[in-house]
Amino acid sequence: MINFTFGSPSTYENIGRVRTLGLEADLNLQLARNVYAFANYTLNNPRIVRDSNANIEDNQLSFRDADSLNVGLAYETPGGIYTALILRNLSSYFVNNTNTESLPGYTTVDLKLRIPLGRTVVFNGNLDNLFDEQYEQYPGYPAVGRSFRVGVSATF
């Protein structure tokens, strides 16, 4: 297992052996005509089993031990227009293999839109982090706040 280590300078390090156990669950429901609810959960437990540094053995592997939950509500017409509101939650996670530093979890809300423009062309739009939640994904580096993306895709 290769792990990125922050510092001055930042480097990569080889971790002797890691055991990753996890569980994923997914639920999709049709609430009414064209209205759907969905949820998925990932439980993640990556442990360092063996390493040249015995002090980190049996610790969580940094940046990979967060659990995630997504819950959403979607509307899709028979013509393919799709819109969804998605709540995303990531639990706290360690940022070093000694498990002495961690970042708190965070929750964001996203909006998604898909509109077919023809049989093979689709317009896509996303408004991510709707409420402009402030959080860090890496220590000292703020994550992107509210952002949007638009695009067109074609299938040939």
N, C-alpha and C positions, 0 to 999 in steps of 0.2 A: 504494500500500500504506500503510495506516495502522498505526502502531506505538505501543504504550503505553510511556511513559518514566517509570520510577520516580524519585522525587526529592521535593523539598519546594518547591513542590507537584508532584505527579505530573501529567503532561500527555500529550497525544497528539501525534504528529508524523507528517508525511507523508514517506514514503520515495520517492525519485524513481522507481526501477524495480527490481523484484526478479525474478530467474529462479529458479524452483523446479523441481528435478529430483528424481525419486524412483522407488522401485521397491517394489511390494508383492507378497508371495508368501503363499500360503495352502495348507495341507495338511490334509486331513481323512481319517481312517482308521477303519474299523470293525475293532476288535481281536478282538471276540467278540460273541456275541449280546447286544445292548443296551449294549455297551461301546465307546466311541469315544475316539479321541485326535485332537487338533487342534493346529495351530500356525499363527501368522501373524507375518510380519515386515514392517516398514515402514522402508525406508532413505530418509532425507530430507536434501536438500541445497539449502536456500534461500540464494541469494547475492544481495547487493546489487549490482546492475549499474551503476546511476547514481544519484547523489544530489547535492544542493547542497553537502554536506560530502564532499569528495573523500577524506578520511581513512577513511571507512567503505566505500568502494567495494571490491568483491571480498571483503568480509567475509560471514560467516554472519549471517542475520537472527536477532536475539535471540528466544529462547523457542520457536523453530520448527525448530531444527536437530537435535533429538533423534531417534534411531532407537528403534523400539519392537519388542519381541518378546513374544508371548503364547503360552504352551504350556499345554495342558489335557488333562484326562482326564474323561470324562463317562459317566454311566449314565442311560439313558432306557428306561422300560418301554413296552410297547405301549399301556398306558392313559394315557400322557402324563406320568407322574412323571419328573422330570428332576433330576439333581444333578450338579454339576461342581466340580472343583478346578482353579483357574487360577493359573498363575505369570505375573506381569506384570513386564517389565523395561523401563525407560526409560534410555537412555544419558545421559551428561552433556550439558549444553547451555549456550550462552552466554546471559547475562542482559543484555547490552548490545551495541549494534551496533559498538562499537569492538573487541569480542571480547577484552576484557581481564579480564572476570569471568565465571565460569561456576559452575554448581551441579553436584555429582556426580550420577551416575545413581543409581537405586534399584531395588529388586526387592521386590514384594509378592506375597502369596498370598491368593487370595479363594475363598470357597465360595459356590455358588449352589444354590438349590432352587426348584423349580416343582411345584406339586401342583394338578391340576384338581379343582375342587369341584363341577363339573357340566359341561354341554356348553358353556356360555358364560362361566363364572366360574373364575378361576385365582388361587390363592394364590402369591405370590412372596416369597422370602426371600434376603437376601444378607448374608454376613459378610465384609466387606472388610478387607484388611490384617490377616489372621489373626494374624500374629506381631508386630503392633504396631511395624512398622518406622518409625523416626524419620527423617524427611527433610524438605527444604524444596522447595516448588514455586516459590516466589518468595523472593528474598533476605530473610532476617530473619523470615519467616513460616512457622512449622512447618505441615506438612500435617496433615490429620486422621489420627489414629492408628487403632487398631482401631475399626470402626464396623459397625453392622448396620442393615438396612432390612427392613421387612416391608410387604406391601401386597396388595391384592386388585384384580384387573382384571376387567372384564366386556366382552364383545363383544355388540353388539346388531345 
